[in-house]
Amino acid sequence: MFMTQTVSLHQTAPSVSRPRRALALVSGGLDSMLAVRVIQAQGIEVEGVNFFTGFCVEGHTHAIRERDRKKPKRNNALWVAEQLGIKLHIIDISQEYKDVVLHPRYGYGAHMNPCLDCKIFMVNQATLMLDKARDLADARAADGDGFDFIITGEVVGQRPKSQRKWTMPVIARESGAEDRLLRPLSARNLDETLPEREGWVDRSKLYGFSGRNRTPQIELAQAFGLEEFAQPAGGCCFLTDESYSKKLGDLWQARGERDYELDDIMLLKVGRHLRPRPHFKLIISREEGESQFLRGYRHAYDSLETTSHGGPLTLVDGHFADQAEAEFAAALVARFSQGRDAGQVTVVWRQRDGVTRDLQVRPMAVDDVPRDWYLG
């Protein structure tokens, strides 16, 4: 459930006597989890905030696919908040985030990941990540219950583009947080912040982690008794995935514009994607869980499904030029059914307006499916 309120830091210390309070940017990873725990250990009250971009939906594919049943079906940010005993605010910024993905000033990483622009997005031009954090605190400050500073799990040198020592003061300055932004895991490698100078936190009990070695974080987690946590060097951003990025680039090329909707980026995470013709793509389920998920989109797409043999549900993203092209696509779909070796397979072509047609086709041979049709 997304919260619509925004979050912010009030600029003056509250007059009421109460414990100091921090707002933590919680990604669900080990670093943000440790940052919260380090500050909690000093008697600071902490709440978390997590921002939904659409490209990080943990547990989504795990919940759909049979083969992933043993993997945790959870949102790691929510799970971390539960383990730490903190309140978590989840805010949907997927529309605002589109400009970062579509027009990254500093370009992409190895795939479609605009890492540097993503980090700048958190801070530049009153970035949503820290801006919304400050706004919530301002709203609460009237009753003396605001936040005093923000914490993140950033570690100097951990990310080659977005977590360099020179970017740390830029983030603080451009966000408007200035010296109210504290990185507990790298604080001793950075200049003192307001919480340290004011004695709200003890700098000697903060850390000086740097670089990409995660051993110090894992050891600290063990010291805190944290036995379970998200993959330390991992991340949930689908834009860092080669296959996903290829499918996103294909989507833009096919539509002739660099844009997307939330349904588009959700569908890119599911099924086998093939583009046999420039004007249509087939999204073929790989198992029953994916078939059930794709059925929810049949009102928006034509679909193909084998009925004479067990087989996948397929969505058609685009259009068929004629009946012959529909039969061509049906033969390709039949190739992935249990009737792949049969002389004839019945495939139902269900159009988005509800009209259905039975197509009798001979399954396409494996050698007739070029590798360049496969997007992922």
C-alpha positions in Angstrom: 0.0 0.0 0.0 1.5 3.3 -1.1 1.5 6.3 1.1 0.7 9.6 -0.5 2.2 11.9 2.1 5.7 13.2 1.6 8.6 13.4 4.0 11.1 16.3 5.1 13.5 17.5 7.7 12.6 20.6 9.7 15.5 23.0 9.8 15.6 23.9 13.5 16.0 21.6 16.5 12.6 20.9 18.2 12.0 22.7 21.5 10.4 19.7 23.1 12.4 17.2 25.0 12.3 13.8 23.2 14.7 11.3 21.8 16.5 12.3 18.6 14.8 10.8 15.6 16.3 9.8 12.2 14.7 8.9 8.9 16.5 6.1 7.0 16.4 5.4 3.3 15.8 1.6 3.4 16.5 -0.3 0.2 16.2 -3.7 1.8 19.8 -4.5 1.4 22.4 -5.3 4.0 24.0 -1.8 4.1 20.8 0.1 4.8 19.8 -2.5 7.4 23.2 -2.1 9.2 23.0 1.7 9.0 19.7 1.6 10.9 21.0 -0.8 13.5 24.1 1.3 14.1 22.0 4.3 14.8 19.5 2.4 16.9 22.3 1.2 19.1 23.0 4.8 20.1 19.4 5.3 21.3 18.1 7.1 18.3 14.6 6.4 17.1 14.5 5.5 13.4 11.8 5.2 10.8 12.4 4.1 7.2 11.3 5.3 3.8 11.4 3.2 0.6 10.6 4.5 -2.9 8.8 2.4 -5.5 10.2 3.0 -9.0 8.7 0.0 -10.8 12.0 -1.6 -11.5 12.6 -3.2 -8.2 9.8 -5.6 -7.3 11.4 -8.2 -5.1 9.5 -11.5 -4.8 7.4 -10.7 -7.9 8.9 -13.4 -10.3 9.6 -15.7 -7.3 5.9 -15.7 -6.5 4.9 -16.4 -10.1 7.3 -19.1 -11.1 7.2 -22.7 -9.8 10.9 -23.1 -10.0 11.4 -20.2 -7.6 9.0 -21.4 -4.9 11.8 -22.0 -2.4 13.0 -18.4 -2.8 11.7 -15.8 -0.3 8.5 -14.2 -1.6 8.9 -10.9 0.1 9.6 -7.2 -0.3 13.0 -7.0 1.4 12.5 -3.4 2.5 9.3 -4.4 4.4 11.1 -7.5 5.8 14.1 -5.4 7.0 11.7 -2.9 8.7 10.0 -5.8 10.5 13.4 -7.3 11.6 14.5 -3.9 12.9 11.2 -3.0 14.5 10.8 0.3 12.6 7.9 1.9 10.7 8.4 2.0 7.0 6.8 4.5 4.6 6.5 3.2 1.0 6.0 6.0 -1.6 5.3 5.5 -5.3 7.6 7.6 -7.5 7.3 5.5 -10.6 6.0 8.3 -12.8 8.6 10.8 -11.6 11.4 8.3 -12.1 10.6 7.8 -15.8 12.7 10.9 -16.8 15.8 9.3 -15.1 15.4 6.1 -17.1 14.4 7.7 -20.4 16.8 10.7 -20.4 19.9 9.9 -18.3 22.3 12.9 -18.5 25.3 10.7 -17.7 24.2 7.7 -19.8 23.7 4.1 -18.8 25.9 1.6 -17.2 26.7 -1.8 -18.7 23.0 -2.2 -19.6 20.0 0.1 -19.1 21.0 1.1 -15.6 21.3 4.9 -15.2 23.2 4.5 -11.9 24.8 8.0 -11.7 21.6 9.8 -12.7 19.6 7.6 -10.3 21.8 8.7 -7.5 21.6 12.3 -8.6 17.9 11.9 -8.8 17.9 11.3 -5.0 19.4 14.7 -4.4 19.4 17.0 -7.4 16.6 19.6 -7.8 15.0 18.7 -4.5 15.2 15.0 -5.4 12.2 12.9 -4.5 14.1 10.5 -2.3 15.3 13.1 0.2 12.7 15.7 -0.6 9.9 13.5 0.4 11.8 12.4 3.5 12.1 16.1 4.5 8.5 16.9 3.8 7.1 14.2 6.1 9.3 15.4 8.9 8.1 19.0 8.4 4.5 17.8 8.6 5.2 16.1 11.8 7.4 18.8 13.3 4.4 20.9 14.3 3.6 18.5 17.2 7.3 18.1 18.1 7.5 14.7 16.4 9.7 15.4 13.4 13.0 14.0 12.3 16.4 15.5 13.1 18.5 13.9 10.4 18.6 11.4 7.5 20.7 8.3 7.3 21.6 6.1 4.3 23.6 2.9 3.9 26.1 4.4 1.4 29.7 3.2 1.6 32.5 5.2 0.0 33.9 3.4 -3.0 31.4 0.6 -3.1 29.7 1.6 -6.3 32.1 2.7 -9.1 29.9 5.4 -10.5 27.4 6.5 -7.7 29.3 6.0 -4.4 32.6 7.8 -4.7 34.0 10.0 -2.0 33.6 13.2 -4.1 29.9 12.4 -4.7 29.1 12.3 -1.0 29.2 16.0 -0.3 27.5 16.7 -3.7 24.6 14.5 -2.6 24.3 16.2 0.8 24.5 19.7 -0.8 22.2 19.2 -3.8 19.5 17.4 -1.7 19.2 20.3 0.7 20.0 18.0 3.6 23.5 19.5 4.0 25.2 18.2 7.2 22.0 16.6 8.4 22.8 13.6 6.1 24.7 10.9 7.9 26.2 7.7 6.5 26.9 5.6 9.6 28.9 2.9 7.7 31.4 5.4 6.2 31.1 8.4 8.5 34.7 8.2 9.7 35.9 8.6 6.2 33.8 11.8 5.7 33.5 15.2 7.4 31.6 15.5 10.6 27.9 16.0 10.2 25.5 18.0 12.5 24.3 14.9 14.4 28.0 14.2 15.3 28.9 17.7 16.2 25.9 18.2 18.3 26.5 14.9 20.2 23.3 13.3 19.1 25.4 10.4 17.9 28.9 9.3 19.0 31.3 9.4 16.0 33.6 6.9 17.6 30.8 4.3 17.4 30.3 4.9 13.7 32.4 3.1 11.0 34.9 3.8 8.3 34.0 1.2 5.7 35.2 1.8 2.1 35.6 -0.2 -1.1 33.7 -3.1 -2.5 34.8 -5.7 0.0 31.7 -6.8 2.0 33.5 -8.7 4.7 33.3 -5.9 7.2 29.5 -5.6 6.7 29.0 -9.3 7.1 31.1 -9.3 10.3 29.1 -6.4 11.7 25.9 -8.1 10.9 27.1 -11.1 12.8 28.0 -8.9 15.7 24.5 -7.5 15.8 23.1 -11.0 15.6 21.6 -10.5 12.2 21.6 -14.0 10.7 19.5 -13.4 7.6 19.8 -10.6 5.2 19.6 -9.8 1.4 22.5 -10.8 -0.8 25.2 -8.2 0.3 26.5 -7.5 -3.2 23.2 -7.8 -4.9 20.5 -5.4 -5.9 16.9 -5.6 -7.1 17.1 -3.2 -10.1 16.1 -5.0 -13.2 17.8 -2.4 -15.3 21.2 -3.9 -14.4 20.1 -7.2 -16.0 21.3 -7.8 -19.6 18.2 -9.8 -20.7 15.8 -7.3 -19.2 17.6 -4.3 -20.7 17.5 -6.0 -24.2 13.8 -6.4 -23.9 13.3 -2.8 -22.8 15.4 -1.5 -25.7 13.4 -3.7 -28.1 10.1 -2.3 -26.7 11.3 1.3 -27.4 12.5 0.4 -30.9 9.2 -1.4 -31.8 7.0 1.4 -30.6 9.2 4.2 -32.1 9.4 6.1 -28.9 11.3 5.9 -25.6 8.4 5.6 -23.1 6.8 2.9 -21.0 3.9 2.3 -18.6 4.0 0.2 -15.4 2.3 -2.7 -17.1 5.0 -2.7 -19.8 7.9 -3.0 -17.3 6.0 -5.7 -15.3 5.5 -7.8 -18.4 9.2 -7.6 -19.4 9.9 -9.6 -16.2 7.7 -12.5 -17.2 7.8 -15.2 -19.9 9.9 -15.9 -22.9 10.0 -13.0 -25.3 10.4 -13.5 -29.1 10.1 -11.0 -31.9 9.6 -12.9 -35.2 8.3 -9.8 -37.0 9.0 -6.1 -36.4 5.3 -5.4 -35.8 4.6 -8.0 -33.2 6.2 -9.8 -30.3 5.2 -13.0 -28.5 5.3 -13.3 -24.7 5.3 -17.0 -24.1 4.7 -18.4 -20.6 7.3 -20.9 -19.4 5.1 -22.6 -16.8 1.6 -22.5 -15.3 2.4 -19.8 -12.8 3.4 -17.4 -15.6 0.3 -18.5 -17.7 -2.0 -17.5 -14.8 -0.2 -14.2 -14.5 -0.5 -13.4 -18.3 -4.2 -14.3 -18.3 -4.7 -11.1 -16.4 -3.6 -9.2 -19.5 -5.8 -10.9 -22.1 -8.2 -7.9 -22.1 -5.4 -5.7 -23.4 -3.6 -8.1 -25.8 -4.5 -10.8 -28.3 -3.5 -14.2 -27.1 -2.7 -17.7 -28.4 -3.1 -20.9 -26.5 -2.9 -24.6 -27.5 -6.0 -26.6 -26.7 -5.3 -30.0 -28.3 -2.1 -30.4 -26.2 -0.8 -28.9 -23.0 1.1 -25.7 -23.7 1.8 -22.1 -22.8 -0.4 -19.0 -22.9 1.1 -16.4 -25.2 0.3 -12.7 -25.4 0.7 -10.9 -28.7 2.2 -7.5 -28.3 1.4 -5.9 -31.6 -0.8 -7.0 -34.4 -1.1 -9.7 -37.1 -1.2 -8.4 -40.7 -3.6 -11.2 -41.7 -4.8 -14.8 -41.0 -1.7 -16.3 -42.4 0.5 -14.3 -40.0 -1.7 -15.5 -37.1 -1.2 -19.1 -38.2 2.6 -18.5 -38.5 2.6 -17.2 -34.9 0.5 -20.1 -33.7 2.9 -22.6 -35.3 5.7 -20.9 -33.3 3.7 -21.1 -30.1 3.0 -24.8 -30.8 6.7 -25.4 -30.9 6.8 -24.7 -27.2 3.8 -27.0 -26.4 3.6 -30.7 -25.6 2.5 -31.2 -29.2 5.8 -30.0 -30.6 6.3 -33.3 -32.3 2.7 -33.8 -33.4 1.6 -33.4 -37.0 -1.1 -30.9 -36.1 -1.9 -28.8 -33.1 -5.0 -26.7 -32.3 -4.3 -23.2 -31.1 -7.0 -20.8 -30.0 -6.4 -17.2 -31.2 -8.4 -15.0 -28.7 -8.6 -11.4 -29.8 -8.7 -8.7 -27.2 -12.4 -7.9 -28.1 -13.3 -11.5 -27.1 -13.6 -13.0 -30.6 -11.9 -16.4 -30.9 -10.7 -18.6 -33.8 -9.3 -22.1 -33.8 -6.1 -22.4 -35.8 -4.9 -25.8 -37.0 -1.1 -25.6 -37.4 1.9 -27.8 -37.8 4.4 -26.9 -35.0 7.5 -25.0 -36.2 10.7 -27.0 -36.1 13.4 -25.9 -33.7 15.7 -25.2 -36.6 13.1 -22.8 -38.0 13.3 -20.5 -34.9 16.4 -18.2 -35.4 18.3 -17.2 -32.3 17.9 -13.5 -33.1 14.1 -13.9 -32.5 14.8 -14.5 -28.8 14.9 -11.4 -26.7 15.1 -13.2 -23.4 
